[in-house]
Amino acid sequence: MALGDSLTRGFGDESGVGYVGAVTNSLEASGRQVEKVNLAVNGAKTSDLMKQLDQKEVANQIASANLILMTIGGNDLFRGGEAFSQYKTSQIETIQNEYLKQLGQIYTKIRTLNREAPIYHVALYNPFLEEKEGPAMSETVFSWNAATEKKANEFSKIICVPTYDLMQLNGEDYLASDHFHPNSEGYKWIGNRVSSVIKAGGE
């Protein structure tokens, strides 16, 4: 089961596989039979995912899932690049606090529907390293991910999977032409990371 935004949708991957497809292929290669359901929506924020979880069919899919992949929060933070002009202000803190509140509600809703399926929440990377404000944005993303992991630790079987380090060196080589989403190589890296974490957990 895959939920969230364009990263889980695989936007920007020329091969059309995305990290969800890479994880699926890895699990199948290890002998598991996989039925994939990807309900991610391009551009989704935490508020959009909260609304989606109220849909009966989505709730039914979550209830029957035995593994959940998710990306969410990137559109809350980056907002099409607006975060550049606001990262030094209290607005980032306000946005993060609202995100964490909604993220807690998302986790609670999923756990209410399904107590057992592990949730692999793929954390954020900084796609703006080459920009003037790139280093400052890296600090913001690092803090954002730390807060996300802290929230995840309040729940059972929710694992934050880091991707921050994958883009810190030669990040441009792993981004699509929009300089925001991963390209096929970037998605492959993320998929390999997620697969490794899943397998390390015995799934």
Secondary structure, DSSP 8 states (H G I E B T S, - for coil): -EEESHHHHTTT-TTS-HHHHHHHHHHHHTT------B---TT--HHHHHHHHTSHHHHHHHHH-S-EEEE-SHHHHHGGGTHHHHTTSHHHHHHHHHHHHHHHHHHHHHHHH-SSS-EEEE----TTTTSTTHHHHHHHHHHHHHHHHHHHTTSTTEEEE--GGGGTTTGGGGB-TTSSSB-HHHHHHHHHHHHHHHHHTT-
